[in-house]
Amino acid sequence: MDDMEQILTRRIEMNLIKEKLIEGVIIKPLKQLPDERGRIMHMLRCDDENFEQFGEIYFSSIFPNAIKGWHLHTKMTLNYALIKGNIKLVLYDERKESSTYGMIQEIYLNEKNYSLITVPPFVWNGFKGLGIEESIVANCSTIAHDKFEIKRLDPVKGYIPYDWSIKHC
């Protein structure tokens, strides 16, 4: 394991175990079934506790150091799983009625930390590609894409108080 993987793994473990989650966000470790042919990666089943309904599934690729965000959905619940690579998923709770109003949460994901991240409506989210290769994120959303229920902000010029630059441990 190289230094970058060790740092990412350490941050992942910290986020999954020690950090308080934004209200309504769920992080669920997922099963991988490896064998000599490859692996099966479970993501979401209709009988899972946090399954709501099926809208669509799509895959978003992101290059190293690129940022996709900020996005806020007014109806859609997101169910993210990282299929390949490394990302930093960042969430911002702008819901005034939420117990975590104003909170920012960073979740570091890589293939060794295969998890389902459920993000409820009205939570801003974005992600940044980390490492040296393209990353692939799957989203099994609760509704089909609807351009009228999504809001967008520039990831660096918006009013969300977050700095996407690398933070040194």
N, C-alpha and C positions, 0 to 999 in steps of 0.2 A: 504494500500500500504506500503510495507516494505522499508527500507532505500535504498536497492539496486535498487528496482523498481523506487524510486523517483530520484535517481542519473541517471539511464538510461533514464527515461522520460525527465529529464531536458536536458541531452545531446542530445537526439533526437530532442527536440524542438529547441535547439540552432542550430543544423545542418540543420534542414529543413527551418529555417527562417532567420538566421543571416549570415551563412557562404556562401562565394562565391563558386559556383560549378565549378568543372573542366569542361573545354570547351567540349560540346557534351554530358555531363552527364545530365540525366533528373531524377528528383525525383517527382513521381506523387502519391499523396495519393489515396488509393484505397477504394472502398466501401465494407463494410461488412453488411450483412443483417441478424441480429440475430432474433431468435424467441425461443419459449420454447423447440424446438426440436434440436437446435444448431444454425449454421450460414452458410450462403453462402458467400464465399470470392471471389470476382471478381479479375482477374489478368490482362488479356490482351485479347482484342477482335480484330478481323480483321478490324473493322471500327474505331479503336482508332487512334488518331492523330499520335502517335509515333510507330505504327505498321509498320514494314518493310516487313517481310515475315516470314513464318514458316519453321524452320529447324528441331527442336526437342524440347521436353520438358523432363526434368529430375529433380530428387530431390536428393539433397546432404545433408546427415546428418552430424552433427559435434558435438563432445562431448565437455563438458565444458573445457575451457583453451586450446583446440586443435586449431591449425592454419592450414588452407588450403590456400596455396599461396606460392609464387607469381605465377600468370598466366598472360599471355598476348596473346591475339588472334589477328591474322593479318587480318582475314576476318570476323569473327563472331562478331555480336553485342549481348551483354548479356542483358537479362531482368530478373532481380532477384526480388523475393518476398519472404519474410520470412513467412513461414507457421506456425511454432511453435518454441517457445523459444526466445532466445536473442543472437544477434551477433553484432560484430563490423566489418563492411565492410570497407576496406581501399583501396583507389585508389591512384595511382601514375602516373602522366602525364609525359611521357618521349618523347612526340612528339615535336621536336624542332620547328616546324612551329605553334604550339599551343600558344594561348595567356596565357595559364596557365601552360606552360612548367616548369617542376620541382616542381609543386605543389603536395602536399599530402593532401588527404581529408579523414576524418573519418566520417562514417555514422553509427549511432547506431540504430539498429532496434529491435523491439519486437512486440508481437502480438497486442498491443494496438496502435501501430504506423504502421499499415498495409499499405505498399507503394510498388510501382514498381520502381526499380532503373535500369535505362537503361545506360549501359556502352558501349561506342563505341570501335571499334577495336583500337589497339595500346595503350590502357590504361592498365597498370599493375593493377591487383586486387588480393585481398586475403581477407579471413575473419577468425575471431576468435570466438569460442563459448564462451558465457558469461553465468553467472548464475550457476545453479546446475543441469540442465537437458539437455538432448540432444536437439539440435535445428535442424530444417528442412528448407532448402532453396530450392525454386523452381527456375529453369531457363528455360525460353522459348526463346531459341536462334534462330538466323536468318538462321543458316545453321546446318546441322547434324555434329556431332563430327568428326573432321578430325585431326588426330595426327600430321599432317605435318603443320598445321597452328597455332599451339600453342607453346609458349615458356614458360619455367619454370625456376624459381630461388628458391633457398633455402630461406625460410622466415626470417631467422635470420643471415645467413652468406653471403647474397648477397650484392650487392652494393647499393640497395635502402635504403636511409637514414631514416629508420623507426624503432622505438622501440615498440615491441608488448606488453611490460609489462603494468601492470595496472598503470594508471595515477590518482593521487589523486587530488580531487578538492580543 
